[in-house]
């Protein structure tokens, strides 16, 4: 029986030249910079995703309140009426005429009597 010979490729350690080491060092530095840039990019993306999720959760809370209470907060014109005899102030909704609050008049309200 004769000796069988074939050629195969194996991954084996090889000494690098100074130029190859320098090139690898340059590539290493660039890769480290790329990693830092990628970390920054991912942090920005995560912050943006968190912000969008918070906005969506806030919207869900607002809509849940609207549905469950059948109302929402709106800017409504209110007339502030000072009743000098009682030293009270009534706050009246102009859209419905409903008194929304009755409270003691504050000192500055008593002094100015709304003459401004």
N, C-alpha and C positions, 0 to 999 in steps of 0.2 A: 504494500500500500504506500502511495506517495504522500508527501507532506502537502497539505492543503493551505494555501495562502490567499487571504483576501484583505482588502483595505477597508477600514471603517473610520468613522470620524468620532472622536471623543473630545469632551471638554476637559482640558488640562491646564494647570497654571503655567503662565508665561511671564517672564520678566518684561517690564515696560521700559521703554527708552525715556529719557528726560523730557523729550518733546511730548510723548504720549501721556506722561504724568501731568505735565503742564496743561495739556488739552483737557484731560479729565478733571483737573482742578477748576478750570474755567467753566466747564459744563456743570460741575457740582455747584459752584457759586450761582450760576444762572438758575439751576433747579431749585436751590434754596430760596432765591428771590421769587421764583414762580410760586413756590409753596406759600410764602408769606402773602403774595398778591391774591392767591386763591382763598386763603383764610379770610382776608379782608373782604373779598367779594362775597364769600359765603355768609360772613357776619352781616353784611349789608342786606343780603337777600333774606336772611332769617329775621332781621329787624323789620324789614318791609312786610314779610309774611305775618309777623306778630302784630304789627300795626293794623294790617287788613283784617286779621282775625278779631282783634279788639273792636274794630269798627263794626264788624258783622255781629259780634256778641252784644254790643250796645244797641244796634238796630233791633235785634231779637228782643231785648229787654223792653225797648220802647213799644214795639208792636204787641208784645205780651201784655203790657200795661193797658194799651188801647183796647185790646180785645177783652181782657178780663174785667176792666172797669168801665168800658164803654165811654171813655173820655180821654182827652189829651190836653196837655198844657198849651195855651195859645196866648199871644199878646193881645190883651183887651184893654180898651180905654176905660179908665175908672175915674169917677168924679169923687174928689175928697171934700166932704162937707163938714165944716166946723160948726158945732152947736154950742155957742158961747155959754148959755145958761147951765148946761150940764158939764161943760168942759170935755165933751166927747167929740170924736170924729167918726163919721160914717163913711165908708168907702163903698160906692155904688157902681155896679157894672152899667155902662151906658148901653150895652147891647140888649140887656134883659131887664134893667131896673132893679136887680136884686142887690140887697145890701150884703156885701161879701165879708165885711169886717166892721166891728164897732170897737173903738179903743179910746183910751184916755188921750187927750190932746197933748202933744209935746210942747215944751216951753216956747220954742221958736214959733210954733204954729199959733199959740195964744198971743204972742207979741206981734206977729205980722198980720194976723187975721186974714191971711191970703190976699192982702192988698197989692202984692207985687204986680 
